[in-house]
Amino acid sequence: MDLQLIPMEEFQRFLICLARIAGFISAIPVLFANQTPVRVRAGFVFMSGLLLFPVMEATIPDISFTTITFLLLMISEVLLGSLIGLVARMIFTAVEFGGTVIGYQMGFAAANVFDPQSQRQLSLISQFQNVFAILIFLSINGHHIFFQMAVESYKILPPGVFNISGDAIPYLMTLSSRIFMLGVQFSAPVLAVLLLSGLILGILARVFPQLNVFLLSFPLNIGLSFTVIALTLPLVTILIRREFDDLGERIFTLLQLLN
Protein backbone atom coordinates (compact mmCIF):
# COMPACT_ATOMS: atom_id res chain seq x y z
CA MET A 1 0.00 0.00 0.00
CA ASP A 2 1.36 3.42 -1.01
CA LEU A 3 1.11 5.81 1.93
CA GLN A 4 1.14 8.75 -0.47
CA LEU A 5 -2.32 7.72 -1.67
CA ILE A 6 -3.80 8.22 1.83
CA PRO A 7 -5.17 11.76 2.28
CA MET A 8 -3.58 13.62 5.19
CA GLU A 9 -6.99 14.55 6.64
CA GLU A 10 -8.06 10.92 6.75
CA PHE A 11 -4.74 9.88 8.27
CA GLN A 12 -5.16 12.51 10.98
CA ARG A 13 -8.66 11.25 11.74
CA PHE A 14 -7.26 7.72 12.02
CA LEU A 15 -4.61 8.90 14.49
CA ILE A 16 -7.26 10.65 16.56
CA CYS A 17 -9.36 7.49 16.56
CA LEU A 18 -6.28 5.44 17.44
CA ALA A 19 -5.42 7.71 20.38
CA ARG A 20 -8.83 7.31 21.99
CA ILE A 21 -8.86 3.56 21.37
CA ALA A 22 -5.37 3.31 22.88
CA GLY A 23 -6.61 5.09 25.99
CA PHE A 24 -9.62 2.81 26.29
CA ILE A 25 -7.81 -0.46 25.65
CA SER A 26 -4.76 0.37 27.73
CA ALA A 27 -7.09 0.82 30.68
CA ILE A 28 -8.29 -2.80 30.54
CA PRO A 29 -6.38 -4.35 33.46
CA VAL A 30 -6.70 -7.87 32.07
CA LEU A 31 -5.28 -7.34 28.59
CA PHE A 32 -2.63 -4.74 29.31
CA ALA A 33 -0.71 -5.78 32.39
CA ASN A 34 2.87 -4.62 32.74
CA GLN A 35 4.22 -8.07 31.92
CA THR A 36 2.66 -7.90 28.44
CA PRO A 37 5.34 -7.05 25.83
CA VAL A 38 5.15 -3.54 24.42
CA ARG A 39 5.04 -4.85 20.84
CA VAL A 40 2.02 -7.00 21.64
CA ARG A 41 0.19 -4.06 23.20
CA ALA A 42 1.04 -1.73 20.33
CA GLY A 43 -0.01 -4.31 17.75
CA PHE A 44 -3.29 -4.97 19.53
CA VAL A 45 -4.10 -1.25 19.70
CA PHE A 46 -3.24 -0.76 16.01
CA MET A 47 -5.36 -3.71 14.88
CA SER A 48 -8.26 -2.56 17.03
CA GLY A 49 -7.93 0.90 15.49
CA LEU A 50 -8.07 -0.53 11.97
CA LEU A 51 -11.18 -2.55 12.81
CA LEU A 52 -13.07 0.24 14.59
CA PHE A 53 -12.04 3.19 12.41
CA PRO A 54 -14.65 2.53 9.66
CA VAL A 55 -17.35 2.56 12.33
CA MET A 56 -16.06 5.62 14.15
CA GLU A 57 -14.92 7.69 11.15
CA ALA A 58 -18.41 8.98 10.39
CA THR A 59 -18.68 10.58 13.85
CA ILE A 60 -15.34 12.43 13.58
CA PRO A 61 -15.92 15.96 12.22
CA ASP A 62 -13.79 17.34 9.40
CA ILE A 63 -11.40 19.75 11.08
CA SER A 64 -8.26 21.33 9.70
CA PHE A 65 -5.61 20.76 12.37
CA THR A 66 -2.41 22.66 12.99
CA THR A 67 0.52 20.85 14.55
CA ILE A 68 -0.02 22.21 18.07
CA THR A 69 -3.76 21.70 17.95
CA PHE A 70 -3.34 18.17 16.67
CA LEU A 71 -0.88 17.22 19.46
CA LEU A 72 -3.11 18.70 22.16
CA LEU A 73 -6.10 16.85 20.75
CA MET A 74 -4.16 13.56 20.77
CA ILE A 75 -3.22 14.09 24.42
CA SER A 76 -6.81 14.87 25.38
CA GLU A 77 -8.03 11.73 23.61
CA VAL A 78 -5.57 9.52 25.50
CA LEU A 79 -6.51 11.24 28.75
CA LEU A 80 -10.19 10.59 28.07
CA GLY A 81 -9.54 6.87 27.65
CA SER A 82 -7.48 6.82 30.86
CA LEU A 83 -10.33 8.43 32.82
CA ILE A 84 -12.70 5.77 31.54
CA GLY A 85 -10.25 3.06 32.53
CA LEU A 86 -10.02 4.54 36.01
CA VAL A 87 -13.68 3.68 36.56
CA ALA A 88 -12.96 0.01 35.89
CA ARG A 89 -9.71 0.02 37.83
CA MET A 90 -11.54 1.13 40.98
CA ILE A 91 -13.34 -2.21 41.13
CA PHE A 92 -10.11 -4.19 41.04
CA THR A 93 -8.58 -1.83 43.61
CA ALA A 94 -11.50 -2.50 45.96
CA VAL A 95 -11.03 -6.25 45.53
CA GLU A 96 -7.31 -5.95 46.29
CA PHE A 97 -8.01 -3.75 49.31
CA GLY A 98 -10.44 -6.29 50.75
CA GLY A 99 -7.94 -9.11 50.21
CA THR A 100 -5.19 -7.09 51.90
CA VAL A 101 -7.35 -6.53 54.98
CA ILE A 102 -8.17 -10.23 55.17
CA GLY A 103 -4.52 -11.21 54.75
CA TYR A 104 -3.35 -8.98 57.56
CA GLN A 105 -6.07 -10.10 59.93
CA MET A 106 -5.53 -13.81 59.35
CA GLY A 107 -1.78 -13.60 59.94
CA PHE A 108 -0.39 -13.27 56.41
CA ALA A 109 1.04 -9.79 56.96
CA ALA A 110 4.55 -10.86 55.92
CA ALA A 111 3.47 -13.34 53.24
CA ASN A 112 3.59 -11.09 50.18
CA VAL A 113 4.24 -11.88 46.53
CA PHE A 114 5.42 -9.62 43.71
CA ASP A 115 2.61 -8.65 41.35
CA PRO A 116 4.01 -7.99 37.85
CA GLN A 117 0.78 -6.26 36.85
CA SER A 118 1.06 -3.45 39.40
CA GLN A 119 4.83 -3.71 39.99
CA ARG A 120 4.44 -3.92 43.77
CA GLN A 121 4.13 -6.37 46.63
CA LEU A 122 0.68 -7.80 47.31
CA SER A 123 -0.59 -10.13 49.98
CA LEU A 124 -1.44 -13.67 48.97
CA ILE A 125 -5.16 -13.24 49.61
CA SER A 126 -5.20 -9.96 47.69
CA GLN A 127 -3.55 -11.63 44.71
CA PHE A 128 -6.01 -14.52 44.89
CA GLN A 129 -9.03 -12.23 44.91
CA ASN A 130 -7.57 -10.13 42.10
CA VAL A 131 -7.19 -13.19 39.87
CA PHE A 132 -10.69 -14.30 40.87
CA ALA A 133 -12.10 -10.89 39.82
CA ILE A 134 -10.23 -11.07 36.49
CA LEU A 135 -11.76 -14.48 35.75
CA ILE A 136 -15.24 -13.13 36.49
CA PHE A 137 -14.50 -10.10 34.30
CA LEU A 138 -13.59 -12.35 31.37
CA SER A 139 -16.45 -14.80 31.94
CA ILE A 140 -19.08 -12.07 31.53
CA ASN A 141 -17.24 -10.52 28.53
CA GLY A 142 -16.52 -7.36 30.46
CA HIS A 143 -13.82 -6.34 28.00
CA HIS A 144 -16.50 -5.94 25.33
CA ILE A 145 -17.82 -2.95 27.29
CA PHE A 146 -14.67 -0.98 26.49
CA PHE A 147 -14.97 -1.55 22.76
CA GLN A 148 -18.67 -0.66 22.83
CA MET A 149 -18.04 2.49 24.86
CA ALA A 150 -15.16 3.48 22.56
CA VAL A 151 -17.61 3.59 19.64
CA GLU A 152 -20.43 5.21 21.61
CA SER A 153 -18.08 7.83 23.04
CA TYR A 154 -17.72 9.53 19.64
CA LYS A 155 -21.48 10.06 19.51
CA ILE A 156 -21.41 11.69 22.95
CA LEU A 157 -17.97 13.33 22.90
CA PRO A 158 -16.64 14.27 19.44
CA PRO A 159 -12.90 15.02 19.27
CA GLY A 160 -12.09 18.32 20.91
CA VAL A 161 -15.10 18.22 23.26
CA PHE A 162 -13.59 17.40 26.64
CA ASN A 163 -14.77 19.39 29.66
CA ILE A 164 -13.50 18.45 33.12
CA SER A 165 -14.78 21.59 34.82
CA GLY A 166 -18.28 20.19 35.29
CA ASP A 167 -19.50 17.33 37.45
CA ALA A 168 -17.11 14.71 36.05
CA ILE A 169 -14.46 15.07 38.77
CA PRO A 170 -17.01 15.01 41.65
CA TYR A 171 -18.52 11.92 40.05
CA LEU A 172 -15.12 10.22 39.99
CA MET A 173 -14.61 11.17 43.64
CA THR A 174 -17.96 9.59 44.47
CA LEU A 175 -16.96 6.39 42.69
CA SER A 176 -13.58 6.35 44.42
CA SER A 177 -15.29 6.48 47.81
CA ARG A 178 -16.88 3.13 46.96
CA ILE A 179 -13.46 1.49 47.04
CA PHE A 180 -13.43 1.37 50.84
CA MET A 181 -17.07 0.36 51.07
CA LEU A 182 -16.59 -2.53 48.62
CA GLY A 183 -13.37 -3.55 50.35
CA VAL A 184 -15.22 -3.80 53.65
CA GLN A 185 -18.02 -5.78 52.01
CA PHE A 186 -15.52 -8.26 50.55
CA SER A 187 -13.74 -8.75 53.86
CA ALA A 188 -16.71 -8.46 56.27
CA PRO A 189 -17.50 -12.21 56.66
CA VAL A 190 -13.89 -13.12 57.41
CA LEU A 191 -13.42 -10.16 59.75
CA ALA A 192 -16.57 -11.07 61.68
CA VAL A 193 -15.42 -14.67 62.17
CA LEU A 194 -11.91 -13.57 63.19
CA LEU A 195 -13.37 -11.10 65.68
CA LEU A 196 -15.48 -13.86 67.20
CA SER A 197 -12.45 -16.15 67.27
CA GLY A 198 -10.38 -13.53 69.07
CA LEU A 199 -13.15 -13.04 71.60
CA ILE A 200 -13.37 -16.76 72.33
CA LEU A 201 -9.60 -17.12 72.61
CA GLY A 202 -9.51 -14.16 74.99
CA ILE A 203 -12.09 -15.84 77.22
CA LEU A 204 -10.13 -19.11 77.12
CA ALA A 205 -6.94 -17.27 78.06
CA ARG A 206 -8.65 -15.93 81.18
CA VAL A 207 -10.19 -19.28 82.08
CA PHE A 208 -7.05 -21.36 81.35
CA PRO A 209 -3.98 -19.21 82.01
CA GLN A 210 -1.67 -22.09 81.11
CA LEU A 211 -3.10 -22.23 77.57
CA ASN A 212 -0.75 -20.71 74.95
CA VAL A 213 -3.35 -18.66 73.09
CA PHE A 214 -0.76 -16.87 70.96
CA LEU A 215 0.47 -20.06 69.27
CA LEU A 216 -3.02 -21.47 69.03
CA SER A 217 -4.42 -18.38 67.29
CA PHE A 218 -2.25 -18.65 64.16
CA PRO A 219 -3.43 -22.02 62.80
CA LEU A 220 -6.96 -21.42 64.07
CA ASN A 221 -7.35 -18.04 62.36
CA ILE A 222 -5.82 -19.30 59.11
CA GLY A 223 -8.08 -22.36 59.05
CA LEU A 224 -11.20 -20.37 59.86
CA SER A 225 -10.35 -17.70 57.29
CA PHE A 226 -9.86 -20.17 54.46
CA THR A 227 -13.09 -21.93 55.40
CA VAL A 228 -15.08 -18.69 55.38
CA ILE A 229 -13.48 -17.59 52.09
CA ALA A 230 -14.47 -20.89 50.46
CA LEU A 231 -18.04 -20.68 51.80
CA THR A 232 -18.54 -17.04 50.76
CA LEU A 233 -17.11 -17.30 47.23
CA PRO A 234 -20.63 -17.44 45.67
CA LEU A 235 -21.58 -14.26 47.54
CA VAL A 236 -18.35 -12.53 46.48
CA THR A 237 -19.06 -13.60 42.90
CA ILE A 238 -22.50 -11.97 43.02
CA LEU A 239 -21.02 -8.79 44.49
CA ILE A 240 -18.28 -8.52 41.87
CA ARG A 241 -20.64 -9.30 38.99
CA ARG A 242 -23.00 -6.59 40.21
CA GLU A 243 -20.18 -4.06 40.02
CA PHE A 244 -19.16 -5.19 36.54
CA ASP A 245 -22.77 -5.11 35.36
CA ASP A 246 -22.98 -1.44 36.38
CA LEU A 247 -19.65 -0.62 34.72
CA GLY A 248 -21.16 0.27 31.33
CA GLU A 249 -23.70 2.61 32.91
CA ARG A 250 -21.01 4.37 34.96
CA ILE A 251 -18.81 4.87 31.89
CA PHE A 252 -21.80 6.24 29.95
CA THR A 253 -22.61 8.64 32.80
CA LEU A 254 -19.00 9.85 32.93
CA LEU A 255 -19.00 10.47 29.18
CA GLN A 256 -22.13 12.58 29.49
CA LEU A 257 -20.62 14.58 32.35
CA LEU A 258 -17.49 15.26 30.29
CA ASN A 259 -19.57 16.74 27.48
Secondary structure per residue as TSV (DSSP state, phi and psi in degrees):
chain	resnum	aa	ss	phi	psi
A	1	M	-	360.0	130.7
A	2	D	-	-86.9	116.9
A	3	L	G	-65.9	-22.3
A	4	Q	G	-68.5	-19.4
A	5	L	G	-81.1	-10.2
A	6	I	S	-86.9	121.8
A	7	P	-	-61.6	143.3
A	8	M	H	-62.6	-37.7
A	9	E	H	-63.0	-41.4
A	10	E	H	-69.0	-36.5
A	11	F	H	-66.2	-37.7
A	12	Q	H	-65.6	-40.5
A	13	R	H	-63.5	-37.7
A	14	F	H	-64.7	-39.6
A	15	L	H	-66.4	-37.1
A	16	I	H	-64.7	-44.9
A	17	C	H	-60.8	-41.9
A	18	L	H	-65.6	-36.3
A	19	A	H	-64.7	-44.6
A	20	R	H	-68.5	-40.6
A	21	I	H	-63.3	-38.6
A	22	A	H	-62.7	-39.5
A	23	G	H	-65.6	-40.4
A	24	F	H	-67.0	-50.5
A	25	I	H	-71.0	-37.4
A	26	S	H	-66.3	-15.9
A	27	A	T	-85.7	-8.2
A	28	I	-	-74.4	112.2
A	29	P	T	-68.5	-19.2
A	30	V	T	-80.6	-44.6
A	31	L	T	-82.8	-28.9
A	32	F	-	-123.0	60.6
A	33	A	-	-77.2	164.7
A	34	N	T	-67.1	-22.3
A	35	Q	T	-80.2	-7.5
A	36	T	S	-74.2	129.8
A	37	P	-	-58.0	147.2
A	38	V	H	-62.9	-38.0
A	39	R	H	-64.3	-36.8
A	40	V	H	-66.7	-42.9
A	41	R	H	-64.9	-43.9
A	42	A	H	-65.0	-41.3
A	43	G	H	-65.1	-38.6
A	44	F	H	-66.5	-41.3
A	45	V	H	-64.4	-42.9
A	46	F	H	-65.2	-42.6
A	47	M	H	-67.3	-37.9
A	48	S	H	-65.0	-37.4
A	49	G	H	-64.4	-40.7
A	50	L	H	-64.3	-36.9
A	51	L	H	-75.0	-36.7
A	52	L	H	-91.5	-17.4
A	53	F	H	-60.1	-42.8
A	54	P	H	-60.0	-29.9
A	55	V	H	-78.8	-35.8
A	56	M	H	-93.0	-13.5
A	57	E	G	-63.0	-37.4
A	58	A	G	-64.7	-24.6
A	59	T	G	-89.9	-6.0
A	60	I	S	-89.3	119.5
A	61	P	-	-70.7	154.4
A	62	D	-	-80.1	108.4
A	63	I	-	-127.9	137.7
A	64	S	-	-88.0	113.0
A	65	F	-	-98.7	138.9
A	66	T	-	-88.6	172.3
A	67	T	H	-63.3	-46.9
A	68	I	H	-65.8	-44.5
A	69	T	H	-62.5	-40.1
A	70	F	H	-65.2	-43.0
A	71	L	H	-65.5	-42.5
A	72	L	H	-64.0	-37.5
A	73	L	H	-66.9	-39.5
A	74	M	H	-62.5	-41.5
A	75	I	H	-65.4	-42.0
A	76	S	H	-65.5	-33.8
A	77	E	H	-68.4	-41.8
A	78	V	H	-65.6	-39.7
A	79	L	H	-64.1	-37.6
A	80	L	H	-61.3	-46.8
A	81	G	H	-62.8	-35.4
A	82	S	H	-67.7	-37.3
A	83	L	H	-64.3	-38.8
A	84	I	H	-64.9	-42.2
A	85	G	H	-65.2	-27.2
A	86	L	H	-63.5	-33.2
A	87	V	H	-62.2	-42.2
A	88	A	H	-74.0	-35.6
A	89	R	H	-65.8	-27.0
A	90	M	H	-62.0	-34.7
A	91	I	H	-65.5	-45.7
A	92	F	H	-67.2	-33.4
A	93	T	H	-65.1	-39.2
A	94	A	H	-64.6	-40.0
A	95	V	H	-63.6	-44.1
A	96	E	H	-65.2	-38.3
A	97	F	H	-63.5	-45.0
A	98	G	H	-62.2	-39.7
A	99	G	H	-66.9	-35.3
A	100	T	H	-65.4	-41.6
A	101	V	H	-63.1	-43.4
A	102	I	H	-63.0	-43.7
A	103	G	H	-61.5	-41.4
A	104	Y	H	-67.9	-39.3
A	105	Q	H	-72.6	-30.4
A	106	M	H	-88.1	-2.3
A	107	G	T	103.5	15.4
A	108	F	-	-104.0	34.7
A	109	A	S	-64.1	-35.1
A	110	A	S	-97.0	-3.5
A	111	A	-	-93.2	81.4
A	112	N	E	-112.1	154.2
A	113	V	E	-127.0	155.2
A	114	F	E	-83.4	124.0
A	115	D	E	-96.1	110.1
A	116	P	T	-67.6	-18.5
A	117	Q	T	-73.0	-42.3
A	118	S	T	-104.2	-3.1
A	119	Q	T	58.5	43.6
A	120	R	E	-154.7	170.7
A	121	Q	E	-82.1	134.4
A	122	L	E	-128.2	151.4
A	123	S	E	-71.6	159.5
A	124	L	H	-62.3	-43.2
A	125	I	H	-67.7	-37.2
A	126	S	H	-63.7	-41.2
A	127	Q	H	-66.3	-39.4
A	128	F	H	-62.5	-46.5
A	129	Q	H	-68.9	-31.2
A	130	N	H	-65.5	-45.5
A	131	V	H	-63.5	-38.8
A	132	F	H	-62.2	-41.6
A	133	A	H	-66.7	-36.6
A	134	I	H	-64.2	-41.6
A	135	L	H	-64.0	-39.5
A	136	I	H	-66.1	-40.7
A	137	F	H	-59.0	-42.3
A	138	L	H	-74.7	-34.6
A	139	S	H	-67.0	-28.9
A	140	I	T	-99.6	14.0
A	141	N	T	55.5	46.0
A	142	G	T	-66.2	-27.1
A	143	H	H	-68.4	-20.3
A	144	H	H	-66.6	-24.5
A	145	I	H	-62.3	-37.6
A	146	F	H	-66.9	-41.1
A	147	F	H	-67.6	-38.6
A	148	Q	H	-65.9	-43.3
A	149	M	H	-69.5	-29.3
A	150	A	H	-63.1	-38.8
A	151	V	H	-74.2	-43.9
A	152	E	H	-68.4	-25.3
A	153	S	H	-64.0	-30.3
A	154	Y	H	-71.3	-24.5
A	155	K	H	-76.1	-29.7
A	156	I	H	-91.5	-44.1
A	157	L	S	-123.8	92.7
A	158	P	-	-64.6	161.0
A	159	P	T	-57.8	134.1
A	160	G	T	96.1	-14.0
A	161	V	-	-100.3	100.2
A	162	F	-	-151.9	97.6
A	163	N	-	-115.9	114.1
A	164	I	-	-104.6	7.7
A	165	S	S	-88.5	-2.8
A	166	G	S	-90.3	-133.7
A	167	D	S	-95.0	10.0
A	168	A	H	-67.7	-47.3
A	169	I	H	-65.1	-46.0
A	170	P	H	-59.1	-33.4
A	171	Y	H	-66.8	-40.8
A	172	L	H	-65.3	-36.7
A	173	M	H	-64.4	-38.2
A	174	T	H	-64.7	-41.3
A	175	L	H	-67.8	-36.6
A	176	S	H	-66.7	-28.4
A	177	S	H	-68.1	-19.4
A	178	R	H	-74.8	-13.2
A	179	I	H	-60.1	-46.9
A	180	F	H	-70.0	-38.4
A	181	M	H	-64.9	-44.1
A	182	L	H	-67.5	-38.4
A	183	G	H	-59.9	-40.3
A	184	V	H	-67.7	-38.6
A	185	Q	H	-64.3	-39.5
A	186	F	H	-65.5	-37.4
A	187	S	H	-97.1	-5.8
A	188	A	H	-58.7	-47.0
A	189	P	H	-60.0	-43.4
A	190	V	H	-67.5	-41.6
A	191	L	H	-63.9	-37.8
A	192	A	H	-65.2	-42.7
A	193	V	H	-67.0	-40.8
A	194	L	H	-67.5	-34.0
A	195	L	H	-65.7	-42.4
A	196	L	H	-65.5	-38.8
A	197	S	H	-63.7	-42.6
A	198	G	H	-64.3	-36.2
A	199	L	H	-65.1	-44.6
A	200	I	H	-65.7	-42.1
A	201	L	H	-65.8	-34.2
A	202	G	H	-65.0	-39.8
A	203	I	H	-65.6	-41.7
A	204	L	H	-64.3	-35.6
A	205	A	H	-66.1	-31.8
A	206	R	H	-77.5	-34.0
A	207	V	H	-78.0	-41.3
A	208	F	-	-119.9	88.2
A	209	P	T	-61.9	-26.4
A	210	Q	T	-77.3	-7.5
A	211	L	S	-77.1	128.1
A	212	N	-	-84.0	87.3
A	213	V	H	-68.6	-32.5
A	214	F	H	-62.1	-46.7
A	215	L	H	-71.8	-31.6
A	216	L	H	-72.4	-28.2
A	217	S	H	-70.3	-31.3
A	218	F	H	-63.4	-58.8
A	219	P	H	-66.4	-30.7
A	220	L	H	-68.3	-45.7
A	221	N	H	-66.4	-39.3
A	222	I	H	-65.4	-44.5
A	223	G	H	-64.1	-43.9
A	224	L	H	-64.9	-39.9
A	225	S	H	-64.4	-45.4
A	226	F	H	-64.7	-35.8
A	227	T	H	-65.3	-44.6
A	228	V	H	-67.0	-39.7
A	229	I	H	-60.1	-43.2
A	230	A	H	-65.6	-38.6
A	231	L	H	-74.4	-27.6
A	232	T	T	-99.4	6.9
A	233	L	H	-59.4	-40.9
A	234	P	H	-60.9	-37.7
A	235	L	H	-68.8	-39.3
A	236	V	H	-64.5	-37.8
A	237	T	H	-61.3	-43.2
A	238	I	H	-63.7	-41.0
A	239	L	H	-66.1	-42.9
A	240	I	H	-69.1	-40.8
A	241	R	H	-64.1	-34.9
A	242	R	H	-63.3	-39.4
A	243	E	H	-68.3	-40.9
A	244	F	H	-69.5	-32.2
A	245	D	H	-66.3	-30.8
A	246	D	T	-87.2	-1.9
A	247	L	H	-63.8	-43.8
A	248	G	H	-61.7	-40.9
A	249	E	H	-66.8	-37.4
A	250	R	H	-67.9	-41.1
A	251	I	H	-63.7	-41.2
A	252	F	H	-64.3	-39.4
A	253	T	H	-65.3	-40.6
A	254	L	H	-64.9	-38.6
A	255	L	H	-63.1	-40.0
A	256	Q	H	-67.2	-35.8
A	257	L	H	-72.5	-25.3
A	258	L	T	-80.9	-9.6
A	259	N	-	-75.4	360.0
